[in-house]
Amino acid sequence: MKIRIRYFAALREALGPQEELDCEPGVTVSQIRDRLVARGTPYADVLATHRLVRCAWNQHMCELNHAVTSEGELAFFPPVTGG
Amino acid sequence: MDALEVCIQEADFDLGTEVRRLREAHRDVGAVVAFLGTVRDYQDRPEGGLQGMELEHYPGMTESAIQHMIAEARQRFDMKSVRVIHRVGRLNVQDQIVMVAVASAHRGEAFAACEFLMDYLKTQAPFWKKEWTPQGGQWVDARDSDDRAVERWGLKGQGTSQ
């Protein structure tokens, strides 16, 4: 299945606004992140595990262990700083 | 639910107009509390004065996250009406960034609801700030103090100190 990945703020500047990725159903957000990190620079730098990266599945904040079971939109971004 | 409760926009807004609308919407409003956040420069900045700020959001998610927090606030406080405006795009020092205004029957509920919404917004609404100085642009780091502010309401912060 295909999922859309979106990046915001510093991640968007390094990786671009969005991309499509082929995934098998049941994959966790953390596994998707590992796959992106395995690409090397710049993915490994901004998505590395020691970084504070937040994620959202279909526009709701989610945890890294969230399992993706259908097509949809996954977003990675830094902690929010509005207001 | 009022469709005009949340607005994410590049344009500036007028606090007086917004407060008047909230006040006039219900005959039983006795108190309006409005918070206004502005772009500030600070003197202790080693890299020099702030030239401006850039605000990014996640269209769709940002609006629904704020609607969700308004629903949460309604469970806790008496709010007759509420309005949240958050600007995005390029802003200058002293510009208005955000407004949260709450109309209630009494001031206690209006003060509390306004502070709750603002604390929640700081840690849960997808906005990101980038500051521009003569040295270039720098994304602003999330602050532990914002986490502590939201945790006081029994809500989870972002865990930025981990």
gemmi code that builds the backbone of each chain (N, CA, C; Angstrom):
import gemmi

chains = {
    "A": [
        ("MET", (0.847, -1.201, 0.000), (0.000, 0.000, 0.000), (0.881, 1.249, 0.000)),
        ("LYS", (0.288, 2.332, -0.482), (1.053, 3.585, -0.562), (0.637, 4.523, 0.566)),
        ("ILE", (1.623, 5.126, 1.202), (1.298, 6.191, 2.159), (2.021, 7.470, 1.742)),
        ("ARG", (1.404, 8.575, 2.096), (2.029, 9.869, 1.822), (2.766, 10.302, 3.082)),
        ("ILE", (4.003, 10.730, 2.930), (4.764, 11.219, 4.080), (4.978, 12.718, 3.909)),
        ("ARG", (4.650, 13.452, 4.962), (4.824, 14.913, 4.924), (5.812, 15.338, 6.003)),
        ("TYR", (6.576, 16.357, 5.687), (7.566, 16.891, 6.626), (7.278, 18.373, 6.869)),
        ("PHE", (7.554, 18.824, 8.094), (7.323, 20.233, 8.410), (8.538, 20.863, 9.086)),
        ("ALA", (8.590, 22.180, 8.998), (9.622, 23.006, 9.644), (11.024, 22.558, 9.212)),
        ("ALA", (11.937, 22.307, 10.187), (13.323, 21.984, 9.831), (13.400, 20.696, 9.002)),
        ("LEU", (12.487, 19.764, 9.245), (12.489, 18.506, 8.480), (12.104, 18.766, 7.018)),
        ("ARG", (11.157, 19.654, 6.804), (10.740, 20.019, 5.446), (11.898, 20.677, 4.691)),
        ("GLU", (12.631, 21.535, 5.399), (13.749, 22.213, 4.737), (14.820, 21.214, 4.300)),
        ("ALA", (15.014, 20.151, 5.090), (16.066, 19.174, 4.780), (15.595, 18.113, 3.785)),
        ("LEU", (14.314, 17.722, 3.863), (13.851, 16.547, 3.115), (12.822, 16.849, 2.037)),
        ("GLY", (12.344, 18.083, 1.980), (11.267, 18.410, 1.042), (9.920, 18.271, 1.719)),
        ("PRO", (8.854, 18.792, 1.079), (7.546, 18.829, 1.750), (6.863, 17.472, 1.872)),
        ("GLN", (7.033, 16.594, 0.897), (6.324, 15.312, 0.966), (6.888, 14.303, -0.019)),
        ("GLU", (6.520, 13.039, 0.214), (6.894, 11.961, -0.705), (5.916, 10.809, -0.519)),
        ("GLU", (5.956, 9.864, -1.437), (5.135, 8.654, -1.324), (6.034, 7.483, -1.017)),
        ("LEU", (5.507, 6.567, -0.181), (6.315, 5.406, 0.193), (5.430, 4.161, 0.127)),
        ("ASP", (5.978, 3.069, -0.392), (5.285, 1.784, -0.417), (5.546, 1.058, 0.886)),
        ("CYS", (4.479, 0.619, 1.575), (4.638, -0.072, 2.861), (3.732, -1.283, 2.905)),
        ("GLU", (4.120, -2.244, 3.724), (3.248, -3.390, 3.953), (2.343, -3.038, 5.148)),
        ("PRO", (1.055, -3.459, 5.108), (0.143, -3.139, 6.210), (0.672, -3.680, 7.537)),
        ("GLY", (0.513, -2.876, 8.601), (0.941, -3.307, 9.932), (2.291, -2.745, 10.345)),
        ("VAL", (2.975, -2.110, 9.415), (4.276, -1.521, 9.729), (4.089, -0.373, 10.742)),
        ("THR", (5.023, -0.239, 11.672), (4.885, 0.845, 12.655), (5.569, 2.117, 12.139)),
        ("VAL", (5.172, 3.224, 12.724), (5.774, 4.507, 12.351), (7.279, 4.465, 12.614)),
        ("SER", (7.653, 3.806, 13.701), (9.064, 3.687, 14.045), (9.842, 2.918, 12.968)),
        ("GLN", (9.242, 1.863, 12.433), (9.894, 1.096, 11.362), (10.024, 1.915, 10.081)),
        ("ILE", (9.007, 2.735, 9.810), (9.079, 3.613, 8.632), (10.216, 4.614, 8.814)),
        ("ARG", (10.317, 5.145, 10.035), (11.392, 6.089, 10.327), (12.764, 5.411, 10.141)),
        ("ASP", (12.897, 4.176, 10.643), (14.164, 3.448, 10.471), (14.505, 3.277, 8.996)),
        ("ARG", (13.486, 2.993, 8.200), (13.719, 2.798, 6.772), (14.215, 4.098, 6.116)),
        ("LEU", (13.635, 5.202, 6.539), (14.064, 6.502, 5.987), (15.486, 6.833, 6.446)),
        ("VAL", (15.781, 6.552, 7.716), (17.119, 6.819, 8.262), (18.172, 6.006, 7.507)),
        ("ALA", (17.805, 4.784, 7.091), (18.742, 3.899, 6.386), (19.164, 4.472, 5.027)),
        ("ARG", (18.438, 5.460, 4.531), (18.822, 6.098, 3.265), (20.108, 6.914, 3.406)),
        ("GLY", (20.456, 7.243, 4.644), (21.651, 8.065, 4.863), (21.315, 9.540, 4.864)),
        ("THR", (22.325, 10.364, 4.651), (22.157, 11.826, 4.658), (21.211, 12.252, 3.529)),
        ("PRO", (20.305, 13.223, 3.766), (20.069, 13.985, 5.004), (19.062, 13.314, 5.945)),
        ("TYR", (18.427, 12.208, 5.505), (17.384, 11.572, 6.327), (17.924, 11.139, 7.697)),
        ("ALA", (19.104, 10.486, 7.661), (19.676, 9.971, 8.904), (19.930, 11.095, 9.904)),
        ("ASP", (20.303, 12.277, 9.388), (20.634, 13.394, 10.280), (19.393, 13.941, 10.986)),
        ("VAL", (18.331, 14.194, 10.238), (17.180, 14.879, 10.858), (16.179, 13.929, 11.499)),
        ("LEU", (16.202, 12.646, 11.109), (15.249, 11.691, 11.689), (15.905, 10.729, 12.686)),
        ("ALA", (17.198, 10.943, 12.981), (17.930, 10.035, 13.869), (17.209, 9.862, 15.200)),
        ("THR", (17.422, 8.702, 15.838), (16.630, 8.347, 17.019), (16.868, 9.273, 18.210)),
        ("HIS", (18.038, 9.925, 18.255), (18.258, 10.820, 19.391), (17.554, 12.167, 19.187)),
        ("ARG", (17.009, 12.379, 17.996), (16.304, 13.644, 17.719), (14.885, 13.600, 18.273)),
        ("LEU", (14.393, 14.767, 18.646), (13.008, 14.864, 19.077), (12.142, 15.023, 17.838)),
        ("VAL", (11.623, 13.911, 17.349), (10.759, 13.945, 16.180), (9.355, 13.528, 16.614)),
        ("ARG", (8.382, 14.339, 16.255), (6.989, 14.021, 16.564), (6.329, 13.507, 15.283)),
        ("CYS", (5.220, 12.773, 15.456), (4.564, 12.240, 14.266), (3.051, 12.321, 14.395)),
        ("ALA", (2.392, 12.313, 13.242), (0.935, 12.332, 13.192), (0.486, 11.390, 12.083)),
        ("TRP", (-0.559, 10.596, 12.380), (-1.146, 9.707, 11.371), (-2.528, 10.270, 11.018)),
        ("ASN", (-2.733, 10.511, 9.741), (-3.986, 11.115, 9.266), (-4.380, 12.338, 10.095)),
        ("GLN", (-3.383, 13.169, 10.370), (-3.573, 14.473, 11.013), (-3.983, 14.380, 12.485)),
        ("HIS", (-3.645, 13.258, 13.145), (-3.777, 13.158, 14.598), (-2.421, 12.765, 15.154)),
        ("MET", (-2.007, 13.453, 16.228), (-0.741, 13.104, 16.860), (-0.746, 11.609, 17.192)),
        ("CYS", (0.361, 10.932, 16.953), (0.436, 9.512, 17.293), (1.806, 9.201, 17.889)),
        ("GLU", (1.923, 8.001, 18.452), (3.195, 7.552, 19.022), (3.982, 6.829, 17.933)),
        ("LEU", (5.275, 6.662, 18.172), (6.123, 5.982, 17.188), (5.751, 4.506, 17.020)),
        ("ASN", (5.111, 3.925, 18.042), (4.734, 2.506, 17.915), (3.374, 2.316, 17.243)),
        ("HIS", (2.793, 3.391, 16.734), (1.515, 3.303, 16.022), (1.669, 2.436, 14.774)),
        ("ALA", (0.765, 1.469, 14.597), (0.824, 0.591, 13.420), (-0.053, 1.152, 12.304)),
        ("VAL", (0.515, 1.195, 11.119), (-0.176, 1.744, 9.950), (-0.816, 0.586, 9.190)),
        ("THR", (-2.159, 0.597, 9.108), (-2.839, -0.553, 8.514), (-3.561, -0.222, 7.210)),
        ("SER", (-3.598, 1.062, 6.854), (-4.296, 1.414, 5.611), (-3.552, 2.572, 4.960)),
        ("GLU", (-3.957, 2.905, 3.741), (-3.343, 4.046, 3.074), (-3.710, 5.314, 3.839)),
        ("GLY", (-2.832, 6.288, 3.809), (-3.119, 7.523, 4.523), (-1.918, 8.437, 4.534)),
        ("GLU", (-1.944, 9.384, 5.488), (-0.916, 10.424, 5.525), (-0.170, 10.378, 6.856)),
        ("LEU", (1.136, 10.236, 6.755), (2.003, 10.231, 7.937), (2.842, 11.512, 7.899)),
        ("ALA", (2.930, 12.189, 9.042), (3.730, 13.418, 9.081), (4.796, 13.320, 10.161)),
        ("PHE", (5.970, 13.812, 9.854), (7.063, 13.937, 10.828), (7.379, 15.420, 11.006)),
        ("PHE", (7.584, 15.823, 12.270), (7.891, 17.234, 12.523), (8.547, 17.397, 13.887)),
        ("PRO", (9.196, 18.539, 14.131), (9.800, 18.800, 15.446), (8.705, 19.133, 16.473)),
        ("PRO", (9.039, 19.132, 17.775), (8.081, 19.606, 18.781), (7.529, 20.977, 18.366)),
        ("VAL", (6.259, 21.215, 18.667), (5.601, 22.420, 18.162), (5.975, 23.657, 18.994)),
        ("THR", (5.939, 24.813, 18.348), (6.384, 26.055, 19.015), (5.480, 27.236, 18.674)),
        ("GLY", (4.177, 26.987, 18.620), (3.255, 28.076, 18.270), (2.971, 29.001, 19.440)),
        ("GLY", (2.024, 29.891, 19.222), (1.544, 30.790, 20.259), (2.422, 32.002, 20.468)),
    ],
    "B": [
        ("MET", (-21.786, 23.974, 16.903), (-20.435, 24.542, 16.990), (-20.285, 25.672, 15.956)),
        ("ASP", (-19.749, 26.747, 16.400), (-19.562, 27.903, 15.527), (-18.394, 27.662, 14.564)),
        ("ALA", (-18.660, 27.750, 13.270), (-17.619, 27.492, 12.262), (-16.525, 28.549, 12.315)),
        ("LEU", (-16.803, 29.683, 12.925), (-15.820, 30.773, 12.946), (-14.983, 30.782, 14.219)),
        ("GLU", (-15.002, 29.677, 14.950), (-14.244, 29.643, 16.204), (-12.735, 29.680, 15.981)),
        ("VAL", (-12.265, 29.057, 14.899), (-10.828, 28.935, 14.656), (-10.472, 29.533, 13.313)),
        ("CYS", (-9.431, 30.343, 13.309), (-8.989, 30.911, 12.053), (-7.462, 30.956, 11.995)),
        ("ILE", (-6.882, 30.315, 10.972), (-5.446, 30.384, 10.726), (-5.274, 31.259, 9.494)),
        ("GLN", (-4.542, 32.329, 9.622), (-4.503, 33.290, 8.519), (-3.194, 34.068, 8.486)),
        ("GLU", (-2.862, 34.581, 7.303), (-1.691, 35.452, 7.193), (-2.044, 36.873, 7.611)),
        ("ALA", (-3.277, 37.251, 7.383), (-3.705, 38.629, 7.629), (-3.707, 38.962, 9.121)),
        ("ASP", (-3.543, 40.232, 9.421), (-3.644, 40.726, 10.788), (-5.115, 40.700, 11.210)),
        ("PHE", (-5.357, 40.933, 12.502), (-6.728, 40.935, 13.011), (-6.890, 42.087, 13.977)),
        ("ASP", (-8.146, 42.405, 14.278), (-8.424, 43.506, 15.193), (-9.091, 42.962, 16.454)),
        ("LEU", (-8.368, 43.068, 17.567), (-8.835, 42.512, 18.837), (-10.182, 43.099, 19.241)),
        ("GLY", (-10.335, 44.411, 19.050), (-11.584, 45.083, 19.450), (-12.787, 44.523, 18.707)),
        ("THR", (-12.605, 44.308, 17.386), (-13.694, 43.761, 16.577), (-14.063, 42.359, 17.046)),
        ("GLU", (-13.020, 41.552, 17.307), (-13.260, 40.162, 17.720), (-13.975, 40.106, 19.067)),
        ("VAL", (-13.524, 40.922, 20.015), (-14.144, 40.938, 21.346), (-15.605, 41.410, 21.247)),
        ("ARG", (-15.844, 42.402, 20.406), (-17.215, 42.900, 20.270), (-18.145, 41.812, 19.733)),
        ("ARG", (-17.652, 41.031, 18.736), (-18.461, 39.935, 18.184), (-18.800, 38.888, 19.240)),
        ("LEU", (-17.800, 38.549, 20.063), (-18.027, 37.550, 21.107), (-19.055, 38.052, 22.119)),
        ("ARG", (-18.914, 39.309, 22.477), (-19.777, 39.944, 23.471), (-21.225, 40.003, 22.989)),
        ("GLU", (-21.379, 40.291, 21.716), (-22.718, 40.523, 21.180), (-23.450, 39.238, 20.819)),
        ("ALA", (-22.726, 38.110, 20.810), (-23.340, 36.856, 20.362), (-24.324, 36.283, 21.381)),
        ("HIS", (-24.131, 36.590, 22.664), (-24.989, 36.014, 23.709), (-25.370, 37.086, 24.725)),
        ("ARG", (-26.629, 37.096, 25.118), (-27.107, 38.083, 26.096), (-26.621, 37.789, 27.507)),
        ("ASP", (-26.201, 36.528, 27.748), (-25.775, 36.157, 29.108), (-24.261, 36.194, 29.296)),
        ("VAL", (-23.552, 36.906, 28.413), (-22.106, 37.075, 28.587), (-21.845, 38.213, 29.567)),
        ("GLY", (-21.072, 37.895, 30.627), (-20.737, 38.932, 31.602), (-19.248, 39.207, 31.664)),
        ("ALA", (-18.460, 38.376, 30.979), (-17.005, 38.530, 31.044), (-16.369, 38.046, 29.750)),
        ("VAL", (-15.450, 38.837, 29.231), (-14.649, 38.407, 28.080), (-13.182, 38.530, 28.477)),
        ("VAL", (-12.433, 37.436, 28.339), (-10.988, 37.474, 28.567), (-10.311, 37.178, 27.240)),
        ("ALA", (-9.379, 38.054, 26.848), (-8.661, 37.867, 25.583), (-7.166, 37.884, 25.836)),
        ("PHE", (-6.469, 36.886, 25.303), (-5.007, 36.867, 25.341), (-4.495, 37.226, 23.964)),
        ("LEU", (-3.466, 38.083, 23.946), (-2.852, 38.480, 22.683), (-1.362, 38.182, 22.754)),
        ("GLY", (-0.865, 37.364, 21.848), (0.562, 37.062, 21.776), (1.191, 37.857, 20.650)),
        ("THR", (2.374, 38.454, 20.922), (3.023, 39.300, 19.914), (4.480, 38.870, 19.705)),
        ("VAL", (5.052, 39.276, 18.599), (6.459, 38.960, 18.304), (7.340, 39.893, 19.123)),
        ("ARG", (8.193, 39.309, 19.973), (9.024, 40.159, 20.822), (10.505, 40.008, 20.458)),
        ("ASP", (11.227, 41.096, 20.606), (12.682, 41.073, 20.502), (13.199, 40.994, 21.919)),
        ("TYR", (14.364, 40.424, 22.119), (14.923, 40.494, 23.467), (16.383, 40.915, 23.417)),
        ("GLN", (16.786, 41.582, 24.515), (18.073, 42.272, 24.535), (19.249, 41.316, 24.679)),
        ("ASP", (19.025, 40.159, 25.339), (20.147, 39.271, 25.656), (20.474, 38.326, 24.507)),
        ("ARG", (19.966, 38.589, 23.335), (20.195, 37.725, 22.180), (21.614, 37.954, 21.654)),
        ("PRO", (22.512, 36.951, 21.773), (23.902, 37.175, 21.374), (24.059, 37.439, 19.877)),
        ("GLU", (23.133, 36.908, 19.084), (23.278, 37.018, 17.630), (22.678, 38.305, 17.073)),
        ("GLY", (22.265, 39.219, 17.957), (21.757, 40.490, 17.476), (20.245, 40.527, 17.460)),
        ("GLY", (19.704, 41.639, 17.048), (18.267, 41.870, 17.137), (17.464, 40.991, 16.204)),
        ("LEU", (16.230, 40.759, 16.578), (15.317, 39.975, 15.758), (14.814, 40.835, 14.595)),
        ("GLN", (14.946, 40.288, 13.388), (14.459, 41.026, 12.215), (13.033, 40.640, 11.866)),
        ("GLY", (12.695, 39.410, 12.180), (11.343, 38.952, 11.867), (11.181, 37.503, 12.212)),
        ("MET", (10.004, 36.990, 11.928), (9.686, 35.624, 12.295), (8.850, 35.007, 11.187)),
        ("GLU", (8.983, 33.680, 11.064), (8.207, 32.973, 10.055), (7.423, 31.887, 10.782)),
        ("LEU", (6.152, 31.772, 10.509), (5.333, 30.760, 11.172), (4.756, 29.791, 10.156)),
        ("GLU", (4.961, 28.501, 10.451), (4.478, 27.438, 9.569), (3.422, 26.632, 10.305)),
        ("HIS", (2.441, 26.084, 9.583), (1.471, 25.194, 10.227), (1.192, 23.998, 9.325)),
        ("TYR", (0.332, 23.109, 9.805), (-0.033, 21.891, 9.087), (-1.497, 22.054, 8.711)),
        ("PRO", (-1.767, 22.578, 7.512), (-3.157, 22.902, 7.155), (-4.076, 21.688, 7.339)),
        ("GLY", (-5.180, 21.899, 7.978), (-6.108, 20.804, 8.256), (-5.908, 20.289, 9.664)),
        ("MET", (-4.700, 19.794, 9.948), (-4.442, 19.263, 11.289), (-4.432, 20.374, 12.334)),
        ("THR", (-3.863, 21.511, 11.991), (-3.784, 22.606, 12.965), (-5.190, 23.042, 13.389)),
        ("GLU", (-6.062, 23.221, 12.405), (-7.431, 23.649, 12.707), (-8.149, 22.593, 13.554)),
        ("SER", (-8.001, 21.306, 13.188), (-8.737, 20.284, 13.944), (-8.153, 20.100, 15.344)),
        ("ALA", (-6.834, 20.286, 15.505), (-6.239, 20.198, 16.842), (-6.800, 21.300, 17.746)),
        ("ILE", (-6.982, 22.495, 17.205), (-7.514, 23.602, 18.012), (-8.995, 23.370, 18.313)),
        ("GLN", (-9.749, 22.862, 17.328), (-11.155, 22.532, 17.587), (-11.258, 21.492, 18.696)),
        ("HIS", (-10.348, 20.529, 18.668), (-10.354, 19.479, 19.691), (-10.100, 20.082, 21.080)),
        ("MET", (-9.166, 21.035, 21.148), (-8.853, 21.619, 22.452), (-9.998, 22.517, 22.929)),
        ("ILE", (-10.737, 23.116, 22.005), (-11.912, 23.911, 22.385), (-12.985, 22.986, 22.966)),
        ("ALA", (-13.153, 21.816, 22.335), (-14.122, 20.833, 22.856), (-13.718, 20.400, 24.261)),
        ("GLU", (-12.425, 20.193, 24.467), (-11.904, 19.821, 25.793), (-12.170, 20.940, 26.805)),
        ("ALA", (-11.966, 22.185, 26.385), (-12.198, 23.331, 27.270), (-13.675, 23.443, 27.655)),
        ("ARG", (-14.574, 23.138, 26.708), (-16.020, 23.208, 26.991), (-16.441, 22.208, 28.067)),
        ("GLN", (-15.704, 21.058, 28.139), (-15.998, 20.062, 29.172), (-15.657, 20.610, 30.558)),
        ("ARG", (-14.678, 21.517, 30.592), (-14.143, 21.961, 31.887), (-14.691, 23.294, 32.347)),
        ("PHE", (-15.006, 24.176, 31.391), (-15.365, 25.543, 31.753), (-16.657, 25.965, 31.074)),
        ("ASP", (-17.315, 26.954, 31.696), (-18.481, 27.561, 31.064), (-17.983, 28.579, 30.043)),
        ("MET", (-18.143, 28.258, 28.765), (-17.748, 29.207, 27.716), (-18.971, 29.465, 26.839)),
        ("LYS", (-19.384, 30.717, 26.755), (-20.517, 31.048, 25.885), (-20.059, 31.074, 24.437)),
        ("SER", (-18.899, 31.648, 24.222), (-18.331, 31.639, 22.871), (-16.824, 31.829, 22.962)),
        ("VAL", (-16.147, 31.421, 21.910), (-14.690, 31.434, 21.904), (-14.210, 31.723, 20.489)),
        ("ARG", (-13.042, 32.364, 20.423), (-12.469, 32.636, 19.103), (-10.951, 32.534, 19.227)),
        ("VAL", (-10.343, 31.746, 18.336), (-8.889, 31.595, 18.287), (-8.420, 32.010, 16.900)),
        ("ILE", (-7.509, 32.971, 16.849), (-6.900, 33.369, 15.573), (-5.392, 33.193, 15.716)),
        ("HIS", (-4.774, 32.489, 14.790), (-3.317, 32.325, 14.799), (-2.798, 32.710, 13.426)),
        ("ARG", (-1.829, 33.606, 13.411), (-1.274, 34.031, 12.113), (-0.140, 33.107, 11.685)),
        ("VAL", (0.063, 32.983, 10.384), (1.171, 32.229, 9.816), (1.855, 33.100, 8.760)),
        ("GLY", (3.026, 32.644, 8.318), (3.772, 33.406, 7.315), (4.784, 34.312, 7.976)),
        ("ARG", (5.159, 35.356, 7.283), (6.211, 36.246, 7.749), (5.636, 37.325, 8.668)),
        ("LEU", (6.252, 37.489, 9.849), (5.802, 38.505, 10.795), (6.989, 39.344, 11.260)),
        ("ASN", (6.712, 40.561, 11.661), (7.752, 41.466, 12.144), (7.650, 41.656, 13.657)),
        ("VAL", (8.735, 42.194, 14.240), (8.739, 42.475, 15.675), (7.547, 43.383, 16.010)),
        ("GLN", (6.877, 43.050, 17.102), (5.698, 43.750, 17.616), (4.400, 43.405, 16.886)),
        ("ASP", (4.475, 42.550, 15.839), (3.238, 42.121, 15.173), (2.437, 41.214, 16.110)),
        ("GLN", (1.161, 41.149, 15.894), (0.304, 40.205, 16.611), (0.488, 38.812, 16.004)),
        ("ILE", (0.622, 37.777, 16.859), (0.740, 36.394, 16.369), (-0.551, 35.622, 16.611)),
        ("VAL", (-1.023, 35.693, 17.846), (-2.127, 34.823, 18.246), (-3.100, 35.547, 19.164)),
        ("MET", (-4.348, 35.172, 19.045), (-5.372, 35.702, 19.935), (-6.269, 34.557, 20.391)),
        ("VAL", (-6.498, 34.462, 21.699), (-7.497, 33.545, 22.239), (-8.458, 34.393, 23.062)),
        ("ALA", (-9.717, 34.390, 22.699), (-10.710, 35.181, 23.438), (-11.880, 34.287, 23.833)),
        ("VAL", (-12.283, 34.405, 25.094), (-13.356, 33.572, 25.643), (-14.401, 34.472, 26.290)),
        ("ALA", (-15.654, 34.192, 25.985), (-16.762, 34.908, 26.629), (-17.518, 33.940, 27.519)),
        ("SER", (-17.707, 34.349, 28.776), (-18.414, 33.511, 29.754), (-19.392, 34.374, 30.541)),
        ("ALA", (-20.143, 33.740, 31.400), (-21.043, 34.501, 32.263), (-20.247, 35.261, 33.322)),
        ("HIS", (-19.202, 34.595, 33.863), (-18.427, 35.188, 34.959), (-16.929, 35.151, 34.651)),
        ("ARG", (-16.158, 36.044, 35.288), (-14.753, 36.203, 34.923), (-13.885, 34.990, 35.241)),
        ("GLY", (-14.201, 34.293, 36.346), (-13.365, 33.161, 36.760), (-13.248, 32.116, 35.663)),
        ("GLU", (-14.384, 31.754, 35.080), (-14.401, 30.749, 34.026), (-13.711, 31.276, 32.770)),
        ("ALA", (-13.897, 32.544, 32.471), (-13.298, 33.118, 31.265), (-11.775, 33.176, 31.386)),
        ("PHE", (-11.267, 33.597, 32.563), (-9.807, 33.624, 32.779), (-9.229, 32.218, 32.637)),
        ("ALA", (-9.856, 31.253, 33.322), (-9.331, 29.887, 33.337), (-9.375, 29.265, 31.941)),
        ("ALA", (-10.477, 29.429, 31.249), (-10.620, 28.827, 29.918), (-9.602, 29.406, 28.945)),
        ("CYS", (-9.377, 30.714, 29.032), (-8.429, 31.369, 28.135), (-7.014, 30.850, 28.393)),
        ("GLU", (-6.646, 30.730, 29.661), (-5.301, 30.248, 29.996), (-5.132, 28.780, 29.606)),
        ("PHE", (-6.164, 27.981, 29.851), (-6.144, 26.571, 29.459), (-5.922, 26.439, 27.946)),
        ("LEU", (-6.687, 27.199, 27.172), (-6.582, 27.106, 25.711), (-5.195, 27.511, 25.228)),
        ("MET", (-4.647, 28.555, 25.825), (-3.331, 29.031, 25.405), (-2.238, 28.034, 25.780)),
        ("ASP", (-2.311, 27.460, 26.988), (-1.330, 26.446, 27.411), (-1.405, 25.220, 26.508)),
        ("TYR", (-2.610, 24.824, 26.175), (-2.826, 23.657, 25.324), (-2.270, 23.921, 23.927)),
        ("LEU", (-2.565, 25.112, 23.414), (-2.115, 25.473, 22.065), (-0.595, 25.414, 21.930)),
        ("LYS", (0.090, 25.850, 22.988), (1.558, 25.902, 22.975), (2.209, 24.530, 22.781)),
        ("THR", (1.536, 23.471, 23.265), (2.173, 22.146, 23.197), (1.486, 21.188, 22.242)),
        ("GLN", (0.263, 21.487, 21.812), (-0.488, 20.500, 21.018), (-0.820, 20.952, 19.605)),
        ("ALA", (-0.793, 22.243, 19.336), (-1.209, 22.694, 18.001), (0.017, 22.776, 17.090)),
        ("PRO", (-0.035, 22.137, 15.929), (1.127, 22.135, 15.044), (1.409, 23.495, 14.381)),
        ("PHE", (2.254, 24.256, 15.077), (2.825, 25.503, 14.542), (4.323, 25.448, 14.816)),
        ("TRP", (5.094, 26.009, 13.919), (6.545, 26.079, 14.136), (7.007, 27.486, 13.806)),
        ("LYS", (7.882, 28.014, 14.680), (8.385, 29.382, 14.529), (9.833, 29.362, 14.079)),
        ("LYS", (10.177, 30.217, 13.152), (11.572, 30.405, 12.765), (11.911, 31.882, 12.942)),
        ("GLU", (12.978, 32.132, 13.703), (13.390, 33.515, 13.956), (14.467, 33.922, 12.965)),
        ("TRP", (14.364, 35.147, 12.491), (15.374, 35.688, 11.571), (16.166, 36.801, 12.262)),
        ("THR", (17.499, 36.623, 12.285), (18.404, 37.644, 12.830), (19.402, 37.971, 11.722)),
        ("PRO", (20.288, 38.946, 11.949), (21.296, 39.255, 10.915), (22.152, 38.021, 10.568)),
        ("GLN", (22.197, 37.016, 11.465), (22.987, 35.810, 11.208), (22.233, 34.750, 10.400)),
        ("GLY", (20.960, 34.981, 10.151), (20.180, 34.015, 9.389), (18.975, 33.502, 10.153)),
        ("GLY", (18.396, 32.428, 9.646), (17.176, 31.880, 10.249), (17.476, 30.751, 11.207)),
        ("GLN", (16.668, 30.640, 12.268), (16.864, 29.610, 13.294), (15.496, 29.144, 13.797)),
        ("TRP", (15.230, 27.818, 13.688), (13.961, 27.295, 14.218), (13.979, 27.374, 15.741)),
        ("VAL", (12.881, 27.793, 16.314), (12.770, 27.941, 17.768), (12.571, 26.565, 18.401)),
        ("ASP", (13.300, 26.303, 19.509), (13.145, 25.051, 20.244), (11.926, 25.115, 21.150)),
        ("ALA", (11.273, 23.963, 21.309), (10.152, 23.883, 22.255), (10.692, 24.040, 23.670)),
        ("ARG", (9.876, 24.574, 24.564), (10.344, 24.880, 25.921), (9.711, 23.972, 26.953)),
        ("ASP", (10.536, 23.548, 27.914), (10.033, 22.728, 29.018), (8.944, 23.459, 29.794)),
        ("SER", (9.084, 24.799, 29.890), (8.108, 25.554, 30.687), (6.708, 25.458, 30.064)),
        ("ASP", (6.632, 25.287, 28.731), (5.323, 25.113, 28.101), (4.730, 23.757, 28.480)),
        ("ASP", (5.607, 22.736, 28.588), (5.158, 21.414, 29.040), (4.592, 21.504, 30.445)),
        ("ARG", (5.329, 22.206, 31.328), (4.869, 22.312, 32.719), (3.537, 23.049, 32.784)),
        ("ALA", (3.369, 24.045, 31.907), (2.121, 24.814, 31.911), (0.935, 23.917, 31.550)),
        ("VAL", (1.106, 23.033, 30.579), (-0.023, 22.195, 30.170), (-0.236, 21.047, 31.154)),
        ("GLU", (0.850, 20.589, 31.788), (0.730, 19.470, 32.736), (-0.059, 19.860, 33.976)),
        ("ARG", (-0.055, 21.143, 34.267), (-0.796, 21.635, 35.435), (-2.301, 21.432, 35.246)),
        ("TRP", (-2.750, 21.265, 33.997), (-4.170, 21.000, 33.729), (-4.441, 19.491, 33.648)),
        ("GLY", (-3.413, 18.689, 33.992), (-3.592, 17.243, 33.921), (-3.444, 16.705, 32.510)),
        ("LEU", (-2.824, 17.499, 31.634), (-2.622, 17.062, 30.249), (-1.150, 16.762, 30.021)),
        ("LYS", (-0.884, 15.962, 28.996), (0.479, 15.550, 28.697), (1.167, 16.615, 27.840)),
        ("GLY", (2.414, 16.949, 28.193), (3.184, 17.874, 27.374), (3.837, 17.137, 26.212)),
        ("GLN", (4.809, 17.788, 25.584), (5.472, 17.169, 24.436), (6.658, 16.324, 24.839)),
        ("GLY", (7.087, 16.432, 26.122), (8.251, 15.680, 26.565), (9.526, 16.149, 25.910)),
        ("THR", (9.698, 17.472, 25.810), (10.846, 18.018, 25.091), (12.142, 17.929, 25.882)),
        ("SER", (12.047, 17.593, 27.174), (13.271, 17.544, 27.977), (13.930, 16.168, 27.925)),
        ("GLN", (13.287, 15.204, 27.254), (13.836, 13.830, 27.224), (15.127, 13.757, 26.437)),
    ],
}
model = gemmi.Model(1)
for chain_id, residues in chains.items():
    chain = gemmi.Chain(chain_id)
    for i, (resn, *xyz) in enumerate(residues, 1):
        res = gemmi.Residue()
        res.name, res.seqid = resn, gemmi.SeqId(i, " ")
        for name, pos in zip(("N", "CA", "C"), xyz):
            atom = gemmi.Atom()
            atom.name, atom.element = name, gemmi.Element(name[0])
            atom.pos, atom.b_iso = gemmi.Position(*pos), 0.0
            res.add_atom(atom)
        chain.add_residue(res)
    model.add_chain(chain)
structure = gemmi.Structure()
structure.add_model(model)
structure.setup_entities()
